[in-house]
Amino acid sequence: MKTALKVVGIVVLVLLVIAIALPFFLNVNSFRPEIESKLGAALGRTVKVGNLSLSILSGSVGADQLSISDDPKFSSSPFITAKSLKVGVQLFPLIFSKKLNVTHLVIDEPSITLLRNPTGAWNFSSLGSTSAQASPAKNQPGAQGEGNAQNVKVDKLDVTDGTISLGSVPAKRKPLVYDKVNISVSDFSTTTAFPVTVSVRTPGGGGLKLDGTAGPINSTDTSLTPLQAKVNISKLDLSQSAMVDPSLGIAGSADFDGSLNSDGKAAKANGVLKLSSLKLVPKGSPAGYPVQVQYALTHDLARQSGQLTQGDVSIGKALAKLTGTYEARGESTYVRMKLAGDAMPVDDLEAMLPSVGVVLPSGSKLKGGTLSMSFDATGPLDNLVTTGWIRLGNTALTGFNLGSKMAAISALSGKSMGNDTSIQNLSSNVHMTTAGTRLDNVSLVVPSLGTVAGAGTVSPNGALDFKMGANLSGTTVTSVTQMAGLGGKGTGNIPFKIEGTTSDPKFVPDVGAMATSQLKNLTKPGVQGGQANPVDSVMGLFGKKKKPPK
């Protein structure tokens, strides 16, 4: 027994001596050209590795640096640089036959540069393609041809603690930096599917996780490689997201759970997107209520276009439907979308108004009632033209007294309006562009006041320019307006303007419209020359007095 233990001890000791001494006798740097050649042939890029060292205990060859060239159409700088590269090898063929059989690769702390050009092509699209293999095959000794590149197999490939810089060519914005990049691939093969997991920390402290299957690698365009995966995104900062053009002014935080399935030609994505503190226009402010979007879309990878087949937008109990198509046109994305909602609770929508740049009069708030709408948006995202209509019913604008803003009108109607403005119905046609918003066929029914109608514009800065008419009923109103030469029998029609801003609207009499109406009435039979000045009469309705002549 003691003899056996001694033998085992001697064997272990000999093996330890060999493990320690062998790296000094085996010049692993002689394998550097072969490692560079095999990696270069597989990637279709020039690959450089640093000084090599052998670890018998871990069965690997390590390099103190790694550099992989970029597609020259995108950049002359490296596509990947890494602090170290570890190449797992089969020891016996390496020791006794000096043959390098790679079993796994570990790339530590790489810096990866991803670039996209205006046509939608990526700098990694040419990785491993047959057209890209010519250059490294010529420059690196021992490079294998296309056949070898098409049959690369590695038991395990890991990227640890990496950094991705995401940009465009030509550059339109500062590159986005994603860190804590970890990628794990097992049973990698260029000709079959393989499992892959990815985790990334996004700008702003969010995270992305992907778990699925990729492959086989597309030999013409790597970006068209099939992929089936579950995707989870948490706390994505939209203002620092590659999905959002910063010029659009979109901001907020996004969480996503869904799936992505691509056959290399078409990609189908579906899931649930939750948006917090959402802001949709440059001059908007964060919404006070979260938005949830359940969506499904199909994307044509070659044409860079797609269709949104489901877009259920939920804000509390309010539900709107978003559907349509999109396509990339150079550096712009052109869309044709429709958004429609019916009888949506105003209380749930009110908190969203700031996010789309809608500002109510200072201190006021919409309460109760429902909103129906239908909008069509067409054009590039940075210059959309949106047309449609809105209908608001049985709501109240609390904290805003329309009657007091229009001076004596509420008194003429014989009703007290109080501190709030009850709205029976508000409808309008809407036309929105980057130059502002135009409202046509505006119809506002306020039970305590009457009907207000007209049209006007709202500038991007919130400046108002409306020409309106107040149609009031009641004995007092009828007598005064008929005396002023305005309106017909039994009705009052008082023209006025709305100026100022959305947060502080100003209601002023439209003297020009009054004068025009008076001139028309003067030509009618039965007008007496001694009646009161119509301008003086109507100015009084707005609490104004005509200044005496000097």
Secondary structure, DSSP 8 states (H G I E B T S, - for coil): -HHHHHHHHHHHHHHHHHHHHHHHHS-GGGGHHHHHHHHHHHHTS-EEE--EEEETTTTEEEES-EEEE--TTT-SSEEEEEEEEEEEE-HHHHHHS----EEEEEEEEEEEEEEE-TTS-BTTTTTT-GGGSHHHHHHSTT---HHHHTT-EEEEEEEEEEEEEEEESS--S--EEEEEEEEEEEEEESSS-EEEEEEEEETTTEEEEEEEEE-S--SS-GGG--EEEEEEEEEEEGGG-TTS-GGG--EEEEEEEEEEEE-SSEEEEEEEEEEEEEE-STT----SS-EEEEEEEEEETTTTEEEEEEEEEEETTEEEEEEEEEEEETTEEEEEEEEEEEEEEHHHHGGGGGGGT---STT-EEESSEEEEEEEEEEEGGG-EEEEEEEEEEEEEET--HHHHTTTHHHHTT---TTSEEEEEEEEEEEEETTEEEEEEEEEEETTTEEEEEEEEE-TT-BEEEEEEEEE-SHHHHHHHHHTT-S-TT-EEEEEEEEEBSSSEEEEE-HHHHHHHHHHHHTSTT--TTS--HHHHHHGGGT-------
